[in-house]
Amino acid sequence: MSLGDSHWDVLIVGGGPVGACAGALLQRAGGAGRRPLRIGLLEPARPAPPAAQDALDVRVSAWSRASERILTTAGAWQRLPAERIQPYERMCVWPAHQPARSPDALVFDAAYAGERNLGAIAENRLVQCAALEAFEAAGGTILPAGFAGLEIGEQDVQVRTDSHLLHCRLLVGADGARSKVREAIGLVAHESSYQQLAIIANVRTARAHERTAWQRFLGAGTLAFLPLADGSSSIVWSVEEALGRERLAQSEAQFEAELLAASDGVLGAVQLCSERRAVPLRRLRAERFTAARCALIGDAAHVVHPLAGQGVNQGLLDAAALSECILQAQRGGEDPGAALPLRRYERWRKSELAPMALAIDAFNRFLAHEAGPLGHLAQHGLAWVNRSETLKRLFIGQALGLSGELPAAARPAALS
Ligand SMILES: Cc1cc2nc3c(=O)[nH]c(=O)nc-3n(C[C@H](O)[C@H](O)[C@H](O)COP(=O)(O)OP(=O)(O)OC[C@H]3O[C@@H](n4cnc5c(N)ncnc54)[C@H](O)[C@@H]3O)c2cc1C
């Protein structure tokens, strides 16, 4: 693809699941009654979609109901092959000092909330590819180049890639946690390490996963088994860094034995069926999500601990909220980079994200990390939640991604 045609209404940097989805939402809706928006997306590393016979990738996420709806509105969810996605109907959360199948383990059941499931587990790459295809099918243009720098002017933003100069009226930074866009704009980000590694891998288990997401809070970290479509499970095991490196260096048999013990045998014997990968865990929050003619979405704006499965789900809510604000402005004849819609986006998403990020950190500190009376108290908190109808409904709403102020694309009417 030539980059020669250099003037865009919206230029998105980063074609991860969040950037690609924002592009597809804007491109599909951006023509209503007016000149369609010209949208370009810079992505230097577009992945190939997995072939039908490929084993499931180790990078998977739990996609909430809100995400399913947003991706459906974007034209992406319909493209996912059913045989690679696994809806899950239950979540079972339990602390180290109790068995998973005890009455005090916290169980969230989709049927309890009148839902068919709580969400679905699918490979990140699969969803990313579907969203990129949906963007192109709607008329968007993928530019195979990396962002290198910018200059913000009154009327537009000049964007440099390695070899070209592009112009846009709105620049969207969706280039992940190490966002160069955020840095180039000069937006301050508060960042720190959890001093944990997440070990991820796919495993076969002696017992069936029962379409359930299992999560155990350990003394120093958490261990999740997410059900996969081929009957295996994806593990996300967050442990202190030194211990994580030790686990990675272990033989497969040693690792499997440790994993069996850490899971309290909830799914029986465990056998690795993929490589083991480690991801250092960091938290990040940009102080501002917008600047003149620029906005950040997804991990470029905020990164949270994966224990609550919220990162990409919140990123898709950013994509939907930003699209809604821009499209509303466009319908009123405004420029997509105008200040007012960007301010509305920022206020909206920051007010939704701040309490959620605090709650995730508190969970990680008390349930996964804290020894002593406070940790003990927090671990018993699971049993209290289990006994409270109101709290359980609140948590199910969170898992479905249906609490708070939702963009129209995440509301039921958006589902075709
Ligand atoms: C172990 C683990 C488990 C997780 N599980 C879950 C879960 O169950 N549920 C959940 O909601 N979240 C989960 N997350 C979080 C989730 O993976 C992230 O929030 C999500 O990947 C962020 O998507 P994104 O599109 O914002 O960024 P990314 O996926 O990082 O995509 C950024 C894109 O930008 C491109 N890019 C980078 N630099 C440039 C540049 N200079 N120019 C142009 N393009 C560029 C990259 O090539 C990439 O395609 C998990 C995270 C981890 C670490």
The ligand as a Gaussian input file, in Angstrom:
#p B3LYP/6-31G(d) Opt

LIG

0 1
 C       -1.193000     -12.139000      30.605000
 C       -2.260000     -11.183000      30.175000
 C       -3.578000     -11.618000      30.142000
 C       -4.587000     -10.734000      29.762000
 N       -5.878000     -11.168000      29.768000
 C       -6.873000     -10.285000      29.502000
 C       -8.257000     -10.685000      29.551000
 O       -8.583000     -11.855000      29.831000
 N       -9.217000      -9.756000      29.293000
 C       -8.886000      -8.459000      28.990000
 O       -9.797000      -7.629000      28.808000
 N       -7.599000      -8.060000      28.893000
 C       -6.583000      -8.933000      29.131000
 N       -5.281000      -8.528000      29.049000
 C       -4.981000      -7.162000      28.563000
 C       -4.974000      -7.086000      27.022000
 O       -4.083000      -8.047000      26.486000
 C       -4.563000      -5.688000      26.565000
 O       -5.320000      -4.730000      27.275000
 C       -4.797000      -5.504000      25.056000
 O       -3.953000      -6.342000      24.303000
 C       -4.549000      -4.056000      24.632000
 O       -4.909000      -3.897000      23.286000
 P       -4.426000      -2.599000      22.488000
 O       -4.994000      -2.751000      21.110000
 O       -4.721000      -1.366000      23.273000
 O       -2.828000      -2.701000      22.457000
 P       -1.904000      -3.810000      21.805000
 O       -2.564000      -5.118000      21.753000
 O       -0.597000      -3.687000      22.516000
 O       -1.726000      -3.304000      20.284000
 C       -0.924000      -2.189000      19.954000
 C       -0.692000      -2.202000      18.444000
 O        0.059000      -1.026000      18.108000
 C        1.066000      -1.366000      17.174000
 N        2.172000      -0.384000      17.319000
 C        3.059000      -0.284000      18.333000
 N        3.921000       0.722000      18.099000
 C        3.542000       1.276000      16.915000
 C        4.045000       2.360000      16.146000
 N        5.104000       3.089000      16.508000
 N        3.416000       2.668000      14.971000
 C        2.317000       1.972000      14.568000
 N        1.814000       0.930000      15.267000
 C        2.410000       0.588000      16.428000
 C        1.474000      -2.786000      17.542000
 O        2.086000      -3.448000      16.427000
 C        0.131000      -3.393000      17.957000
 O       -0.528000      -3.999000      16.857000
 C       -4.261000      -9.387000      29.409000
 C       -2.934000      -8.960000      29.447000
 C       -1.943000      -9.841000      29.828000
 C       -0.517000      -9.348000      29.889000

